[in-house]
Amino acid sequence: MSSAIRDYGGVAVIAPVTVPYERTSEYAADWFIGSALRKLLDQSGIGKQALDGLSISSFTLSPDSPVSLVENFGLRLRWLEQVNLGGASGVVALRKAARAIQSGDAEIVACIGGDTANAQSFANLVSDFSHFSNSAVYPYGAAGPNAPFSLITQHYMDVHGATRADFGQIAVSQRYNANHYPGALFGSKTLTLNEYLTARQIAGPLHLYDCVMPCAGADAYIVTSVERARALGLPFAEILSADESYNSFAEDAIQITGGWWQFRDAMYDRAGIGPEGIDCLQTYDDYPVIVMHQLEGLGFCPAGEAARWVNSTALTFDGDGLPHNTNGGQLSVGQAGCGFLGVVETLKQILQFSGANQVVGATTGLVSGYGMVNYDRGLCSTAAILRRGVQ
């Protein structure tokens, strides 16, 4: 069925913006989402009343809802979407908004992922994440995502011979990238492999720098038509291909990989390029082992070879290998915005908006998403290939 997916012709993605991340904030999620909307309109030059579509992703917006934001922000819309699929939301929102543009359901859609963070926000989220976690996991003593990811990481190490130093290559290269990206929360702090290896233990093989840090912030972009983007005189990206998969390989006793294997060949075929044609890659990186799953699942290296591959391939934005998580990824920037960070960074790179961490000559990028771990595996796998459009 995936081979029959309609292309995304005529759709443009413009105006990637970020509301600077903060470790904690006194502001609610709607403040970050509203701030992102203001930046979108300012950067694009689009008037608020011209906006007729809105897609919102947030873990911490409740008790508010996207429709309440419509009133609070003084909008008048004819298309409204809420995408709450964790780290897969950025790509899913992109696909849904693109289809709305193609079908004529909307002409200009703002896609925003934003969250707040304070002393209780993450604890509250984890404490009541799902009925499954409440009834089938917490009674046995598991207190959050570190436990299942420690098992997934240990399994990968046992089966493929990976070591903590291999995972460290990902964390260290991303920190180097973050050192050149002003918005990274850890951008002012360097990280050596020795510091990674000697950091305090969190759960099993997971140590401090393996674990993503929740924070407050927002990322956003606008989806519209190529015709309108050209009329506005704005640089834009086109969607060459995109896909998603849910509850893939459910028969596996533990997560061995994700759903990227199930659609990657068709995705590359539709895009007309393969992994070798990708100028920069943004993977969802709540833990390094999930990065390795994506590197393999997206065809950048064979199954079970990611640990060796990251040791032989430069991952920095200015290296001679594959620029990966070029702003530092969530492990160094922080985790906010439900997977929008990778989409926005891809857009910034291929539109030449990235500044000090710009990949020279980047025109085509791949972003992948992963999310909604029901405390035994991630249920969502997504990816999109974007290319800079011709003005």
C-alpha positions in Angstrom: 0.0 0.0 0.0 2.8 2.4 0.8 3.9 2.5 -2.9 0.6 4.0 -3.8 1.0 7.0 -1.5 0.3 10.3 -3.3 3.3 12.6 -3.6 3.4 16.0 -1.9 3.7 18.1 -5.1 2.8 21.8 -4.7 3.4 21.9 -1.0 6.0 24.2 0.6 7.3 24.4 4.1 8.5 27.8 5.3 9.6 29.9 8.3 11.2 27.4 10.7 11.4 29.1 14.2 12.3 28.2 17.7 11.3 29.8 21.0 14.5 29.5 23.1 14.5 26.5 25.4 14.5 26.9 29.2 15.2 24.3 31.8 12.2 25.4 33.8 9.6 28.1 33.3 6.8 29.9 35.2 4.9 30.2 31.9 2.4 27.6 30.8 2.6 25.7 27.5 0.2 28.2 25.8 2.7 31.0 26.3 5.4 29.1 24.4 3.0 28.1 21.7 1.7 31.7 21.3 5.3 32.9 21.2 6.1 30.5 18.4 3.0 31.7 16.5 4.1 35.3 16.8 7.6 34.4 15.5 6.1 32.5 12.6 4.0 35.4 11.5 6.8 37.9 11.9 9.3 35.8 10.0 6.9 34.9 7.1 5.2 38.3 6.9 1.8 36.6 6.9 -1.0 38.4 8.7 -2.7 36.6 11.5 -6.1 36.7 9.8 -4.6 35.0 6.7 -3.8 32.0 8.7 -6.6 29.4 8.3 -5.0 26.2 9.7 -3.4 25.2 13.0 -1.7 22.0 14.2 -0.7 21.8 17.9 1.4 19.2 19.6 2.0 19.4 23.4 2.2 17.1 26.4 1.6 20.0 28.9 -1.1 22.1 27.2 -3.9 20.5 29.3 -6.4 21.6 30.7 -6.4 23.9 27.7 -6.9 22.5 24.2 -6.1 23.7 20.6 -9.6 25.1 20.2 -9.2 27.2 23.3 -6.0 28.6 21.8 -7.9 29.6 18.7 -10.0 31.9 20.9 -7.1 33.0 23.1 -5.0 34.0 20.1 -7.8 35.7 18.3 -7.7 33.3 15.3 -10.4 32.3 12.8 -9.7 28.9 11.3 -11.2 26.3 9.1 -8.8 23.5 9.8 -7.6 22.5 13.3 -5.5 19.5 14.4 -4.0 18.1 17.6 -1.2 15.6 17.2 -0.1 14.0 20.4 2.3 11.3 19.3 5.3 12.2 21.3 8.5 12.4 19.3 6.7 11.4 16.1 4.5 14.5 16.2 6.7 16.8 14.2 6.7 14.6 11.1 3.0 13.6 11.5 1.9 17.2 11.7 3.9 17.9 8.6 2.2 15.2 6.6 -1.3 16.1 7.8 -0.9 19.8 7.1 0.5 19.0 3.6 -2.6 16.9 2.8 -4.8 19.8 4.1 -3.0 22.1 1.6 -3.3 19.7 -1.3 -7.0 19.0 -0.6 -7.9 22.7 -0.3 -9.0 22.3 3.3 -6.6 25.1 4.3 -4.2 27.5 2.6 -1.8 28.4 5.4 -1.2 26.0 8.3 0.9 26.8 11.3 2.4 23.7 12.9 3.6 24.2 16.5 5.1 21.9 19.1 5.5 23.4 22.5 5.7 22.5 26.2 6.4 24.0 29.5 8.5 22.5 32.3 8.7 23.0 36.0 9.5 20.9 39.1 6.3 18.9 38.8 5.4 18.8 35.0 7.5 15.8 34.1 6.6 13.9 37.3 2.9 14.6 36.7 3.2 13.4 33.1 4.9 10.2 33.9 2.7 9.4 36.9 -0.4 9.1 34.8 0.9 8.4 31.3 -1.4 5.6 30.4 -3.7 2.9 31.9 -1.0 0.3 30.9 1.7 2.1 32.9 -0.6 2.6 35.9 -1.9 -1.0 36.1 0.9 -3.2 34.6 4.2 -1.4 35.1 4.1 0.8 38.2 2.9 -1.9 40.5 6.2 -3.8 39.8 8.4 -0.8 40.7 9.2 0.8 37.4 9.1 4.6 37.8 9.5 6.0 34.3 11.1 5.6 30.8 14.7 5.0 32.1 13.8 1.4 33.0 12.6 0.1 29.6 15.3 2.0 27.8 17.9 0.5 30.0 16.6 -3.0 29.0 16.5 -2.0 25.3 20.0 -0.6 25.5 21.3 -3.7 27.4 19.7 -6.0 24.8 21.4 -4.2 21.9 24.7 -4.4 23.7 24.3 -8.2 24.4 23.2 -9.0 20.8 25.5 -6.8 18.8 28.5 -6.4 21.0 28.1 -2.6 21.4 29.8 -0.9 24.3 29.0 2.3 26.3 31.9 3.9 24.4 30.0 3.3 21.1 26.9 5.1 22.5 29.3 7.8 23.7 30.3 8.6 20.1 26.7 9.8 19.5 26.5 11.9 22.7 30.0 13.5 22.3 29.5 14.4 18.6 26.1 16.0 19.4 27.6 18.0 22.2 30.2 19.3 19.7 27.4 20.4 17.4 25.6 22.0 20.4 28.7 24.0 21.2 28.1 25.8 17.9 24.3 26.3 18.4 23.3 29.2 20.6 20.0 27.7 21.5 21.3 24.5 23.1 20.8 24.3 26.9 24.2 22.5 27.2 25.8 24.4 24.4 28.3 26.2 26.7 29.5 22.8 28.2 31.9 20.5 26.3 31.7 16.8 26.7 34.6 14.3 26.3 34.2 10.6 25.9 35.9 10.1 29.3 33.3 12.4 30.9 30.5 10.5 29.2 31.9 7.1 30.4 32.5 8.2 34.0 29.2 10.0 34.5 26.9 8.7 37.3 24.8 5.7 36.6 21.0 6.1 36.1 19.6 2.7 35.3 21.6 -0.4 34.1 23.8 0.7 31.2 22.3 4.1 31.1 24.3 6.9 32.6 23.7 10.7 33.0 24.5 11.7 29.4 22.4 8.9 27.9 19.2 10.5 29.2 17.3 13.4 27.6 16.4 16.4 29.7 12.8 17.7 29.6 12.6 21.4 29.3 10.3 24.3 28.2 10.3 25.7 24.7 8.7 25.5 21.2 9.5 24.8 17.6 7.3 25.6 14.6 7.0 25.9 10.9 4.3 26.9 8.3 3.0 24.6 5.6 1.4 26.3 2.5 1.6 26.1 -1.3 4.7 26.5 -3.4 2.8 29.2 -5.3 2.2 31.2 -2.1 5.8 30.7 -0.8 7.1 32.1 -4.1 4.7 35.0 -4.0 5.9 35.9 -0.5 9.5 35.7 -1.7 10.4 33.2 1.0 12.9 30.3 0.8 11.0 27.1 1.1 11.4 23.3 1.4 9.5 20.6 -0.6 8.5 17.3 0.9 10.1 14.6 -1.4 8.7 11.7 0.6 7.4 10.9 4.1 5.8 7.9 5.9 4.8 6.6 9.3 4.3 3.2 11.1 2.7 2.2 14.4 3.2 -0.8 16.7 5.7 -2.4 14.3 7.2 -5.7 15.2 4.8 -6.2 18.1 5.7 -9.8 18.3 9.3 -9.0 19.5 9.7 -9.6 23.2 11.7 -6.4 23.6 12.2 -3.5 21.1 14.8 -4.6 18.7 14.1 -1.9 16.1 11.4 0.4 14.9 9.0 0.7 12.0 11.4 2.5 9.7 12.3 -0.8 8.1 8.7 -1.2 6.9 8.6 1.9 4.8 12.1 3.1 4.1 12.6 1.5 0.7 9.3 2.9 -0.7 10.1 6.3 0.9 13.5 6.5 -0.8 11.9 5.3 -4.1 9.4 8.1 -4.0 12.0 10.6 -3.2 14.2 9.4 -6.0 17.3 9.2 -3.8 18.9 6.9 -1.3 20.7 7.4 2.0 23.8 8.5 0.0 21.8 11.5 -1.2 21.1 12.9 2.3 23.1 16.0 3.3 22.1 16.0 6.9 20.2 13.7 9.2 18.1 14.5 12.3 17.1 11.5 14.4 15.0 11.4 17.5 17.4 11.0 20.3 15.8 10.5 23.7 18.5 7.8 24.2 21.5 6.8 22.1 20.3 3.3 21.4 17.2 4.7 19.6 19.6 6.7 17.4 21.3 3.4 16.5 17.9 1.9 15.7 17.2 4.7 13.3 20.6 4.6 11.6 20.0 1.0 10.8 16.3 1.2 10.1 16.8 4.1 7.7 19.5 2.3 5.8 22.6 4.3 6.7 24.2 1.1 7.9 23.3 -2.6 8.1 21.4 -4.2 10.9 23.5 -4.6 14.0 26.3 -2.4 12.6 25.5 1.0 14.0 27.9 0.7 16.9 30.8 0.1 14.4 29.4 2.7 12.0 29.4 5.6 14.4 33.1 4.9 15.2 34.0 5.2 11.5 31.7 8.0 10.4 32.1 11.7 11.4 28.8 12.9 12.8 29.6 16.5 13.4 28.1 19.3 11.3 31.5 20.2 9.9 33.0 16.7 9.4 33.4 14.6 6.3 30.9 12.0 7.2 27.1 12.3 7.8 26.1 15.5 9.7 23.8 14.2 12.4 21.6 16.1 14.9 23.4 19.2 13.8 22.3 21.5 16.6 23.1 18.9 19.3 19.8 17.0 19.2 17.7 16.6 22.3 20.5 15.1 24.3 22.3 18.5 24.2 19.6 21.0 23.3 16.8 19.7 25.5 13.5 17.9 25.0 10.5 20.2 24.2 8.1 20.4 21.4 7.1 16.8 20.8 9.6 16.0 18.1 9.5 19.3 16.3 13.2 20.0 17.0 14.4 17.7 14.2 12.0 19.0 11.6 12.8 22.6 12.3 16.6 21.9 12.4 16.3 20.1 9.0 14.5 23.1 7.6 17.0 25.5 8.9 19.9 23.5 7.5 18.5 23.1 3.9 17.2 26.7 3.8 20.6 28.0 5.0 19.3 29.5 8.3 21.6 27.7 10.7 24.4 30.1 11.3 27.5 28.8 13.1 26.4 25.1 12.8 25.5 25.3 9.1 26.3 22.3 7.0 28.0 23.6 4.0 26.0 23.0 0.8 23.1 21.2 2.5 20.1 21.0 0.2 18.4 17.7 1.2 17.7 16.5 4.7 16.1 13.5 6.4 14.3 13.8 9.7 12.9 10.8 11.6 10.6 10.6 14.6 10.0 8.1 17.4 7.5 8.3 20.2 4.9 7.2 22.7 6.7 4.6 24.7 4.0 2.7 26.5 6.7 1.6 28.9 7.9 -1.4 26.9 8.6 0.0 23.4 8.1 3.0 21.2 4.9 2.7 19.2 5.5 5.4 16.6 8.1 5.5 13.8 8.1 8.4 11.2 10.4 9.9 8.7 10.4 12.6 6.0 12.9 13.7 3.3 12.9 17.4 2.6 14.7 19.4 -0.2 15.2 23.1 -0.7 12.8 24.3 -3.3 13.6 26.5 -6.3 12.4 30.1 -6.0 
